[in-house]
Structures are given as structure tokens and as C-alpha cells.
Amino acid sequence: TPDEWGRTPEGFGRRLGSSYGSSLIRNSVHDSMAAAVGTDPRYFPCACTGIVHRSGHALKMTLLTYNRNGRMVPDIPQLSGAYGGSMIETMWYPDRYSPLVHGVQSGHIEVGLIGAEHLVQEFSPELKRFFHLRF
């Protein structure tokens, strides 16, 4: 977060608004592009068994998705949303932030977070049972 925003209530508001704006842009780009090119924006758990196969599937689906024909294709909409949202977010940051440097770096982090989210989604039934969660 930019140091210029400070540790004040106003700075917190700016960081919260920035995070919300970035998520809004990322999801809008991802979902609208997916609709335009005919890919599915959802994550589908693997029908396979074993930690290695399921983990591999979850991480693979960070970069791939299914098209209208059920074939796996590169998930350009998801990557565009991750990198585009991060680059656009730097536009309201102070001038020292560059969309091509800081935006791409944040995009890398975002893609990593998508992979982590897919791992949680893949193993959520087991996690719910392990932690005795019911919902």
C-alpha cells in the first residue's frame, strides 16, 4: 500500500476503496471476457483421487478453463482480469507507481492467490469434515 496514504482513517478508507475497486475491475473483466469468448469462469473440482492429482488439477485450472465444447483452453479472461485489474489499480496510486512494474507484480501475486483459492475449493469437502464445519 502506498505510504503516502498514511495510517489514518482516511488512509484506511483509501486502501479499502482501492481493494474493492481492484476486485470489481478484476471480476468484471474476467466474467465479461469469459462470456464474450465462451469460457466458463467457474472452478470445477477434479473427479480424480489423490492429493497430487487433485492439487495439480487445482493449480492447472489457474491457467486453464473449459470452453463451450467442454475442452480445456487457456483462461485468457482470468489472466486478463488479474493483470488488468492490478494495472488499472495503480492509476489511482501515487505517481511513483508504474502500471507495468507494480501492476504486473501485483498481477503475479493475484494469480498466486487464484491458485491458492482453487486449492481451497478443491479440498473444501475434506477441510469441512476435518474442522467439523456444517454449512
C-alpha positions as CSV (number, residue, x, y, z in Angstrom):
1,T,0.0,0.0,0.0
2,P,1.3,3.5,-0.7
3,D,3.0,5.1,2.4
4,E,1.5,8.4,1.2
5,W,-1.9,7.3,2.3
6,G,-0.8,7.0,5.9
7,R,-2.2,5.1,8.9
8,T,-5.2,7.2,9.4
9,P,-8.9,6.6,9.0
10,E,-8.7,8.3,5.6
11,G,-5.8,6.1,4.6
12,F,-7.8,3.0,5.7
13,G,-10.7,4.2,3.6
14,R,-8.5,4.7,0.5
15,R,-7.0,1.2,0.9
16,L,-10.4,-0.3,1.4
17,G,-11.8,1.5,-1.7
18,S,-8.7,0.6,-3.7
19,S,-9.1,-3.1,-2.8
20,Y,-12.8,-3.0,-3.6
21,G,-12.2,-1.2,-6.9
22,S,-9.5,-3.6,-8.0
23,S,-11.7,-6.6,-7.2
24,L,-14.6,-5.0,-9.1
25,I,-12.4,-4.4,-12.2
26,R,-10.8,-7.9,-12.0
27,N,-14.1,-9.7,-11.7
28,S,-15.8,-7.5,-14.4
29,V,-13.0,-8.1,-16.9
30,H,-12.9,-11.9,-16.1
31,D,-16.6,-12.5,-16.3
32,S,-17.4,-10.3,-19.3
33,M,-14.5,-11.6,-21.3
34,A,-15.4,-15.2,-20.4
35,A,-19.0,-14.5,-21.7
36,A,-17.6,-13.0,-24.9
37,V,-15.2,-15.8,-25.7
38,G,-17.4,-18.6,-24.4
39,T,-15.4,-19.9,-21.5
40,D,-16.7,-20.9,-18.0
41,P,-15.5,-18.6,-15.2
42,R,-16.3,-21.1,-12.5
43,Y,-13.9,-23.6,-10.9
44,F,-14.8,-27.3,-11.3
45,P,-13.3,-29.8,-8.8
46,C,-11.4,-32.7,-10.2
47,A,-13.1,-36.1,-10.5
48,C,-9.7,-37.7,-9.8
49,T,-8.4,-39.0,-6.5
50,G,-5.2,-38.4,-4.6
51,I,-3.6,-35.3,-3.2
52,V,-1.0,-34.9,-6.0
53,H,-3.6,-35.3,-8.9
54,R,-6.1,-33.0,-7.2
55,S,-3.5,-30.4,-6.3
56,G,-2.2,-30.5,-9.9
57,H,-5.7,-30.0,-11.2
58,A,-6.3,-27.0,-8.9
59,L,-3.1,-25.3,-10.0
60,K,-3.6,-26.2,-13.7
61,M,-7.1,-24.6,-13.6
62,T,-5.4,-21.3,-12.5
63,L,-4.3,-21.0,-16.1
64,L,-6.9,-23.1,-18.0
65,T,-10.7,-23.3,-18.2
66,Y,-13.4,-25.1,-20.1
67,N,-14.9,-23.7,-23.3
68,R,-18.5,-24.3,-24.6
69,N,-17.4,-27.6,-26.1
70,G,-16.0,-28.9,-22.8
71,R,-12.4,-28.7,-24.0
72,M,-9.7,-27.2,-21.8
73,V,-8.3,-23.9,-23.2
74,P,-6.1,-21.1,-21.8
75,D,-8.0,-18.9,-19.4
76,I,-7.2,-15.6,-21.0
77,P,-10.2,-13.9,-19.3
78,Q,-8.9,-14.8,-15.8
79,L,-5.4,-13.7,-16.6
80,S,-6.6,-10.5,-18.2
81,G,-8.7,-9.8,-15.1
82,A,-5.8,-10.5,-12.7
83,Y,-3.2,-8.4,-14.5
84,G,-5.6,-5.8,-15.9
85,G,-7.2,-5.2,-12.5
86,S,-3.8,-4.8,-10.9
87,M,-2.5,-2.5,-13.6
88,I,-5.6,-0.3,-13.5
89,E,-5.4,-0.1,-9.7
90,T,-2.1,1.6,-10.0
91,M,-3.8,4.5,-11.8
92,W,-5.2,5.9,-8.6
93,Y,-1.9,5.2,-6.7
94,P,0.7,8.0,-6.3
95,D,2.8,8.8,-9.4
96,R,5.8,6.7,-8.3
97,Y,3.8,3.5,-9.0
98,S,4.0,2.2,-12.6
99,P,1.3,0.0,-14.1
100,L,3.9,-2.0,-16.0
101,V,6.1,-2.6,-12.9
102,H,3.8,-2.6,-9.9
103,G,0.8,-3.6,-11.8
104,V,2.5,-6.7,-13.2
105,Q,4.0,-7.6,-9.8
106,S,0.5,-7.4,-8.2
107,G,-0.8,-9.4,-11.1
108,H,1.7,-12.2,-10.3
109,I,0.5,-12.1,-6.7
110,E,-3.1,-12.2,-7.8
111,V,-2.5,-15.3,-10.0
112,G,-0.8,-17.0,-7.0
113,L,-3.9,-16.1,-4.9
114,I,-6.2,-17.6,-7.5
115,G,-4.2,-20.8,-7.4
116,A,-4.4,-20.9,-3.6
117,E,-8.2,-20.3,-3.8
118,H,-8.5,-23.2,-6.2
119,L,-6.6,-25.4,-3.8
120,V,-9.1,-24.5,-1.0
121,Q,-12.0,-25.1,-3.3
122,E,-10.6,-28.4,-4.4
123,F,-10.2,-29.7,-0.8
124,S,-13.1,-27.9,0.9
125,P,-15.1,-31.0,1.5
126,E,-12.2,-32.6,3.4
127,L,-11.5,-29.3,5.2
128,K,-15.1,-29.0,6.3
129,R,-15.0,-32.6,7.6
130,F,-11.7,-32.0,9.3
131,F,-12.8,-28.9,11.1
132,H,-16.3,-30.3,11.7
133,L,-18.0,-27.4,9.8
134,R,-21.5,-27.6,8.6
135,F,-22.8,-25.1,6.0
